[in-house]
């Protein structure tokens, strides 16, 4: 049985995939998510962009990093729900890890 406070990170795909970003943003809007902070930085050849989102009583972070991809991190159950919603919009025949 999973711990109710268990955190999880899922990489949804490449950081440069504009369709994936649009779908993720639409899913966050559907869930009434609100941006609470944003950070951007660059180090050498890598760029990283992090946004914290409040969804109900929970928080997730969305991170885009060069060579790593577009990932979401937060409570496991919420991350699984977001992943499944993005997955069904992005490509019904494809499953993220």
FENJO-V693868 format. One record per residue. N is the residue number from 1. RES is the residue in one small letter. SS is DSSP state (2 for helix, 1 for strand, 0 for the rest). PHI is phi in degrees with one decimal (NA if undefined). D_LAST is the distance of its C-alpha to the last C-alpha in Angstrom with 1 decimal. Layout:
N;RES;SS;PHI;D_LAST  N;RES;SS;PHI;D_LAST
This chain:
1;x;0;NA;19.6  2;x;0;-76.4;17.6  3;x;0;-68.6;19.8  4;x;0;-60.9;20.5  5;x;0;-96.4;20.5  6;x;0;-60.1;17.2  7;x;1;-101.6;15.4  8;x;1;-147.7;11.8  9;x;1;-123.0;10.3  10;x;1;-129.0;7.3  11;x;1;-90.9;7.8  12;x;1;-82.7;8.1  13;x;1;165.1;10.0  14;x;0;-68.2;13.5  15;x;0;-66.3;16.0  16;x;0;-93.4;18.6  17;x;0;-80.7;17.0  18;x;2;-64.2;19.6  19;x;2;-63.7;18.4  20;x;2;-61.0;15.1  21;x;2;-61.2;17.2  22;x;2;-62.6;19.6  23;x;2;-63.7;17.3  24;x;2;-60.5;15.9  25;x;2;-61.0;19.6  26;x;2;-65.1;20.5  27;x;2;-63.4;18.1  28;x;2;-61.1;19.5  29;x;2;-63.9;23.0  30;x;2;-59.4;22.5  31;x;0;-88.2;21.6  32;x;0;63.7;24.8  33;x;0;-72.1;23.1  34;x;1;-125.4;25.7  35;x;1;-70.4;25.4  36;x;1;-114.0;27.2  37;x;1;-167.0;26.9  38;x;1;-138.4;25.9  39;x;1;-138.6;26.2  40;x;1;-138.3;26.2  41;x;1;-156.6;27.1  42;x;1;-138.7;27.5  43;x;1;-143.0;27.9  44;x;0;63.3;29.0  45;x;0;-95.9;26.8  46;x;1;-105.1;23.9  47;x;1;-116.3;23.7  48;x;1;-133.2;21.8  49;x;1;-131.1;21.9  50;x;1;-125.7;21.0  51;x;1;-129.6;21.7  52;x;1;-98.0;22.1  53;x;1;-124.7;21.9  54;x;1;-98.7;23.7  55;x;1;-125.8;22.5  56;x;0;61.5;25.1  57;x;0;-92.2;25.7  58;x;1;-112.8;22.4  59;x;1;-122.7;21.2  60;x;1;-128.0;18.0  61;x;1;-123.8;17.9  62;x;1;-112.7;16.5  63;x;1;-128.0;16.7  64;x;1;-118.7;17.2  65;x;1;-135.0;18.0  66;x;0;-53.6;19.3  67;x;0;71.6;17.5  68;x;0;-105.7;14.5  69;x;1;121.7;13.3  70;x;1;-100.8;13.0  71;x;1;-129.1;11.5  72;x;1;-124.9;12.3  73;x;1;-138.4;13.7  74;x;1;164.8;15.7  75;x;1;-57.2;16.2  76;x;2;-51.5;13.2  77;x;2;-63.2;14.5  78;x;2;-68.8;15.1  79;x;2;-62.6;11.8  80;x;2;-62.0;10.1  81;x;2;-63.4;13.0  82;x;2;-63.0;12.7  83;x;2;-55.7;9.1  84;x;2;-65.5;10.3  85;x;2;-67.2;13.6  86;x;2;-63.7;12.4  87;x;2;-57.5;10.3  88;x;2;-68.7;13.5  89;x;2;-84.3;15.7  90;x;2;-71.0;14.0  91;x;0;-163.4;13.7  92;x;0;-58.2;14.2  93;x;0;-99.0;13.3  94;x;0;-117.6;9.9  95;x;0;-119.9;6.5  96;x;0;-72.7;3.8  97;x;0;-72.6;0.0
